Amino acid sequence: MSLATAIAIYFIIWWVVLFAVLPWGIRSQRESGDVIRGTDPGAPHIPRLASKFVYTTIIAAFVFMLWYALYTSRVISLDQIGRMFGVVPR
């Protein structure tokens, strides 16, 4: 696997993990009782994006290392993943 492929796979894993981490610890403006005029009451009061980016990076690195270990030990290959989703012909 080339470096560019590894970076692309990490980037995809990072984005998927980000969307899983975004709702962690969110309180809406309505729940906190401090609705800013002109915004949606369901908008986050304090989004804490910097800490979520750190959590996302750590979790994505762990998931990538797990995937890379499985890939290099030939437990799973990109062709097998492609066949599971019907991208690569059998």
Backbone as CSV, one residue per row, in Angstrom:
resi,resn,N_x,N_y,N_z,CA_x,CA_y,CA_z,C_x,C_y,C_z
1,MET,0.853,-1.167,0.000,0.000,0.000,0.000,0.899,1.230,0.000
2,SER,0.537,2.196,-0.832,1.342,3.410,-0.930,0.996,4.373,0.205
3,LEU,1.856,5.344,0.407,1.632,6.348,1.442,0.368,7.146,1.154
4,ALA,0.142,7.462,-0.110,-1.062,8.223,-0.473,-2.332,7.445,-0.139
5,THR,-2.328,6.140,-0.364,-3.486,5.311,-0.028,-3.706,5.281,1.478
6,ALA,-2.627,5.141,2.236,-2.734,5.123,3.702,-3.283,6.450,4.222
7,ILE,-2.826,7.556,3.667,-3.322,8.872,4.086,-4.794,9.020,3.737
8,ALA,-5.180,8.559,2.551,-6.593,8.648,2.144,-7.483,7.812,3.056
9,ILE,-7.037,6.614,3.408,-7.832,5.760,4.296,-7.928,6.380,5.682
10,TYR,-6.824,6.934,6.188,-6.871,7.601,7.495,-7.828,8.794,7.452
11,PHE,-7.798,9.552,6.376,-8.672,10.711,6.228,-10.149,10.291,6.268
12,ILE,-10.481,9.208,5.588,-11.862,8.715,5.603,-12.248,8.249,6.998
13,ILE,-11.368,7.502,7.648,-11.642,7.046,9.017,-11.818,8.243,9.936
14,TRP,-10.983,9.266,9.779,-11.054,10.454,10.637,-12.420,11.134,10.508
15,TRP,-12.923,11.293,9.278,-14.209,11.954,9.079,-15.355,11.141,9.655
16,VAL,-15.315,9.822,9.481,-16.379,8.977,10.034,-16.379,9.076,11.555
17,VAL,-15.199,9.028,12.154,-15.098,9.131,13.610,-15.541,10.524,14.075
18,LEU,-15.221,11.565,13.318,-15.642,12.915,13.704,-17.159,12.998,13.829
19,PHE,-17.877,12.439,12.855,-19.331,12.498,12.915,-19.887,11.659,14.061
20,ALA,-19.150,10.660,14.502,-19.569,9.883,15.664,-19.279,10.635,16.965
21,VAL,-18.214,11.453,16.979,-17.795,12.154,18.198,-18.535,13.480,18.395
22,LEU,-18.992,14.102,17.333,-19.611,15.432,17.441,-20.735,15.535,18.480
23,PRO,-21.627,14.565,18.612,-22.701,14.738,19.595,-22.296,14.519,21.053
24,TRP,-21.089,14.091,21.321,-20.676,13.819,22.699,-20.716,15.086,23.549
25,GLY,-21.421,15.031,24.660,-21.426,16.116,25.635,-22.081,17.404,25.192
26,ILE,-22.929,17.349,24.191,-23.570,18.567,23.687,-24.812,18.895,24.509
27,ARG,-24.901,20.147,24.893,-26.122,20.684,25.499,-26.605,21.796,24.581
28,SER,-27.895,21.738,24.266,-28.432,22.763,23.372,-28.585,24.072,24.130
29,GLN,-28.801,25.142,23.383,-29.029,26.441,24.017,-30.305,26.410,24.843
30,ARG,-31.301,25.678,24.363,-32.554,25.571,25.114,-32.318,24.853,26.440
31,GLU,-31.534,23.771,26.432,-31.256,23.017,27.659,-30.461,23.855,28.661
32,SER,-29.561,24.689,28.161,-28.750,25.502,29.067,-29.476,26.768,29.509
33,GLY,-30.575,27.104,28.832,-31.350,28.288,29.206,-30.780,29.591,28.684
34,ASP,-29.876,29.535,27.741,-29.230,30.731,27.215,-29.344,30.752,25.689
35,VAL,-30.544,31.041,25.177,-30.767,31.070,23.735,-30.352,32.435,23.198
36,ILE,-29.403,32.432,22.264,-28.936,33.668,21.650,-29.920,34.048,20.555
37,ARG,-30.344,35.286,20.560,-31.330,35.748,19.600,-30.822,35.571,18.166
38,GLY,-31.690,35.022,17.307,-31.344,34.823,15.912,-30.726,33.463,15.620
39,THR,-30.557,32.631,16.636,-30.007,31.293,16.413,-31.068,30.252,16.752
40,ASP,-30.837,29.058,16.290,-31.754,27.959,16.577,-31.594,27.535,18.039
41,PRO,-32.708,27.325,18.758,-32.594,26.906,20.158,-31.913,25.543,20.323
42,GLY,-31.898,24.722,19.274,-31.251,23.419,19.356,-29.769,23.456,19.048
43,ALA,-29.247,24.634,18.726,-27.816,24.767,18.444,-27.014,24.534,19.720
44,PRO,-25.807,23.988,19.602,-24.999,23.727,20.793,-24.673,25.016,21.545
45,HIS,-24.737,24.931,22.866,-24.376,26.077,23.701,-22.864,26.289,23.652
46,ILE,-22.106,25.246,23.942,-20.639,25.277,23.857,-20.218,24.027,23.076
47,PRO,-19.839,24.164,21.799,-19.565,22.970,20.988,-18.281,22.217,21.346
48,ARG,-17.284,22.875,21.937,-16.010,22.252,22.316,-15.357,21.512,21.139
49,LEU,-15.236,22.195,20.017,-14.716,21.565,18.810,-13.246,21.169,18.918
50,ALA,-12.442,21.960,19.589,-11.014,21.641,19.686,-10.801,20.303,20.390
51,SER,-11.494,20.094,21.492,-11.330,18.820,22.202,-11.898,17.662,21.380
52,LYS,-12.956,17.911,20.621,-13.518,16.853,19.780,-12.573,16.494,18.640
53,PHE,-11.841,17.471,18.110,-10.842,17.174,17.084,-9.715,16.318,17.670
54,VAL,-9.329,16.599,18.911,-8.286,15.797,19.566,-8.786,14.370,19.776
55,TYR,-10.000,14.214,20.322,-10.575,12.879,20.521,-10.689,12.142,19.191
56,THR,-11.134,12.838,18.163,-11.291,12.228,16.847,-9.949,11.736,16.318
57,THR,-8.913,12.537,16.458,-7.588,12.162,15.968,-7.062,10.934,16.699
58,ILE,-7.251,10.886,18.008,-6.771,9.748,18.801,-7.532,8.475,18.438
59,ILE,-8.849,8.565,18.378,-9.660,7.389,18.068,-9.397,6.927,16.632
60,ALA,-9.308,7.874,15.689,-9.044,7.517,14.299,-7.672,6.864,14.150
61,ALA,-6.684,7.335,14.898,-5.353,6.724,14.842,-5.411,5.282,15.340
62,PHE,-6.162,5.048,16.412,-6.315,3.693,16.933,-7.010,2.791,15.914
63,VAL,-8.102,3.268,15.332,-8.836,2.479,14.335,-7.954,2.216,13.119
64,PHE,-7.197,3.235,12.685,-6.301,3.050,11.533,-5.220,2.025,11.850
65,MET,-4.629,2.087,13.047,-3.598,1.110,13.412,-4.172,-0.303,13.435
66,LEU,-5.393,-0.454,13.925,-6.046,-1.753,13.920,-6.271,-2.236,12.492
67,TRP,-6.790,-1.346,11.638,-7.006,-1.704,10.232,-5.683,-2.038,9.549
68,TYR,-4.647,-1.252,9.812,-3.357,-1.478,9.177,-2.764,-2.818,9.609
69,ALA,-2.917,-3.167,10.891,-2.431,-4.457,11.379,-3.164,-5.603,10.678
70,LEU,-4.471,-5.482,10.522,-5.234,-6.510,9.818,-4.828,-6.582,8.350
71,TYR,-4.594,-5.438,7.748,-4.221,-5.394,6.324,-2.842,-5.996,6.084
72,THR,-1.857,-5.628,6.901,-0.488,-6.118,6.678,-0.346,-7.587,7.039
73,SER,-1.190,-8.097,7.929,-1.127,-9.517,8.271,-1.946,-10.367,7.302
74,ARG,-2.524,-9.724,6.281,-3.301,-10.377,5.226,-4.578,-11.038,5.745
75,VAL,-5.091,-10.565,6.879,-6.384,-11.040,7.361,-7.480,-10.506,6.451
76,ILE,-7.301,-9.275,5.984,-8.264,-8.666,5.066,-7.488,-7.822,4.056
77,SER,-7.969,-7.800,2.826,-7.303,-7.006,1.789,-8.303,-6.025,1.187
78,LEU,-7.780,-5.058,0.437,-8.664,-4.088,-0.205,-9.562,-4.761,-1.231
79,ASP,-9.058,-5.822,-1.898,-9.895,-6.545,-2.859,-11.070,-7.234,-2.158
80,GLN,-10.814,-7.795,-0.972,-11.904,-8.433,-0.224,-12.953,-7.416,0.199
81,ILE,-12.505,-6.251,0.607,-13.449,-5.196,0.987,-14.254,-4.765,-0.230
82,GLY,-13.593,-4.636,-1.373,-14.285,-4.279,-2.607,-15.312,-5.322,-3.014
83,ARG,-14.971,-6.600,-2.848,-15.917,-7.665,-3.177,-17.126,-7.651,-2.250
84,MET,-16.921,-7.322,-0.980,-18.045,-7.264,-0.033,-19.071,-6.229,-0.472
85,PHE,-18.602,-5.131,-1.050,-19.507,-4.056,-1.463,-19.829,-4.095,-2.962
86,GLY,-19.367,-5.132,-3.654,-19.689,-5.297,-5.062,-18.916,-4.384,-5.991
87,VAL,-17.822,-3.817,-5.543,-17.048,-2.900,-6.393,-16.100,-3.677,-7.299
88,VAL,-15.448,-4.708,-6.773,-14.492,-5.512,-7.525,-15.198,-6.795,-7.958
89,PRO,-15.150,-7.128,-9.241,-15.799,-8.368,-9.673,-15.123,-9.601,-9.078
90,ARG,-15.917,-10.633,-8.864,-15.387,-11.861,-8.246,-14.599,-12.642,-9.189
